[in-house]
Amino acid sequence: MELKDGTYRIGGSPVEDLAALAGTPVYVYDAGIIDRQVHRLRAAFTDIPLRVLYACKALTNMTVLRHMRTLGCGLDAVSIQEVEIGLRAGFLPKEILFTPNMVAYSEYQRAVELGVMINIDSLSVLEHFGHDFGDRVPVCIRFNPHIMAGGNERISTGHIDSKFGISIHQLRHVERVLATTGLRVNGLHMHTGSDILDAEVFLQGAEIILEIAGSFPSITFLDLGSGFKVPYKPDDIGTDIEDLGKQLGERLARFNAERTTPVEVWFEPGKFLVSEAGVLLVRVDQVKHTTATVFAGVDSGLNHSIRPMLYGSYHGIVNVSSPEGKPRIYTVAGYICETDTFAWDRKLAEVHEGDLLAFLNAGAYGYSMASNYNSRPRPPEILVKDGKAQLIRRRETIEDLLATQLDGGT
Ligand SMILES: Cc1ncc(COP(=O)(O)O)c(C=O)c1O
């Protein structure tokens, strides 16, 4: 979002016009920022045979998925439903990596039927799968490198107590399963968490994976997951992708020099690709002065954007209606029947009832984590692309909320 000629704009369109297109609350995505992020990632890893899989859990709108595909991205899917959505959006099975955790074995079987690539992160599944499919269906193996990383404990996935991955210390078990079942391994995977600032963490993880890679002669790729941090606050910094690209490039070149077939490096970013591309636009319904606080109450809540309440995430907030307004302190709260605070004691341009606020960094894990709590419909979504704003999801109605209910009598 930029302030140009006294008006906030997204991809050139005035933000007030975007709100008028679908009403509020509404998610708005800027395709130009998604493009910028994909290109930035590619440019940072030019020395590496790189493949980018978009972690679609971050934002699964079909139009966004199709856009990702036109940018040359594959798909990282964590549920069989994400796989199906990806296929319906036009991804080929070979462009989708299915990386579930703790799912029923039938989801793996369905993934085999659909022909997508499979990533296994448990020894028992590996053994079961190996007995069923032998060398007919190659798999990637997700290892847990035992690295504590990530913005907070709920988004840390690579530490010793984590439910994700097969421990690197269980390598011998893995080798035994492969030997007895004939299962072929085409890739190794790790993902240590989200919001990881330090490029060193990725290098450390890569080093661990490279160390065990010698035990898997048939691999063609190393999937180093994601977790790149993006800036949230005005003075925040993100992961130094360019530095990571340079250092990893050198390390991988040494690794590949000793192999007959070079391996590709895969990343599967969600946040990095779509977080900054999205805003959630909300209207201020009430400005409420209590004895201690001035609340700006908006027409949305944790039902539409749960990250602040779930793990204390920070979203910049801009008063779109008042670019020149005098700064004052507000606590921005939603309309849900429990505490759903988006921001505590935040400096905003003076807020009046009816003002339009924009929550920044809302593209990732915004809509995709939204719910119908308090029987509120989920908001519409707009994509601004090539200077044009298009509604890519309508607002839910009360009929949508009731559509799956069956009459059980009284
Ligand atoms: C396996 C896997 N890959 C990729 C991602 C995307 O992470 P991020 O949005 O931090 O880029 C996640 C996030 O939870 C994940 O679990």
The ligand as an SDF file (V2000), in Angstrom:
LIG
                    3D

 16 16  0  0  0  0  0  0  0  0999 V2000
    6.1020  -27.8840    5.7850 C   0  0  0  0  0  0  0  0  0  0  0  0
    5.9510  -26.4020    5.6410 C   0  0  0  0  0  0  0  0  0  0  0  0
    6.4720  -25.7950    4.5640 N   0  0  0  0  0  0  0  0  0  0  0  0
    6.3410  -24.4720    4.3710 C   0  0  0  0  0  0  0  0  0  0  0  0
    5.6820  -23.6680    5.2850 C   0  0  0  0  0  0  0  0  0  0  0  0
    5.5560  -22.2000    5.0220 C   0  0  0  0  0  0  0  0  0  0  0  0
    6.1800  -21.4380    5.9740 O   0  0  0  0  0  0  0  0  0  0  0  0
    6.2230  -19.8670    5.8540 P   0  0  0  0  0  0  0  0  0  0  0  0
    4.8400  -19.3720    5.6740 O   0  0  0  0  0  0  0  0  0  0  0  0
    6.8620  -19.3860    7.0930 O   0  0  0  0  0  0  0  0  0  0  0  0
    7.0380  -19.5350    4.6440 O   0  0  0  0  0  0  0  0  0  0  0  0
    5.1410  -24.2550    6.4390 C   0  0  0  0  0  0  0  0  0  0  0  0
    4.4430  -23.4340    7.4390 C   0  0  0  0  0  0  0  0  0  0  0  0
    3.8530  -23.8380    8.3790 O   0  0  0  0  0  0  0  0  0  0  0  0
    5.2740  -25.6690    6.6210 C   0  0  0  0  0  0  0  0  0  0  0  0
    4.7560  -26.2760    7.6920 O   0  0  0  0  0  0  0  0  0  0  0  0
  1  2  1  0
  2  3  1  0
  2 15  2  0
  3  4  2  0
  4  5  1  0
  5  6  1  0
  5 12  2  0
  6  7  1  0
  7  8  1  0
  8  9  2  0
  8 10  1  0
  8 11  1  0
 12 13  1  0
 12 15  1  0
 13 14  2  0
 15 16  1  0
M  END
$$$$
